[in-house]
């Protein structure tokens, strides 16, 4: 939201939002975001790495 509304960087904000949505759609989640029993959580660092990888792939 800061990128979009405070810094007028809507395109960048959309890229980050899409990367996060894509990673979540793949089932990658930290413990606080798990949705079903049996899912294995990732660490915060692993979640961040997955999002960065998705951002990098979108360039």
Residue pairs with C-beta under 8 A, 6 or more apart in sequence:
1 13
3 9
3 10
3 12
3 13
3 16
4 10
4 13
15 55
15 58
16 51
16 55
18 58
19 51
19 54
19 55
19 58
20 51
22 54
23 47
23 50
23 51
23 54
24 33
26 50
27 39
28 42
28 46
28 47
28 50
29 35
29 39
29 41
29 42
29 47
30 41
30 42
30 43
30 44
30 47
31 41
33 41
34 41
42 50
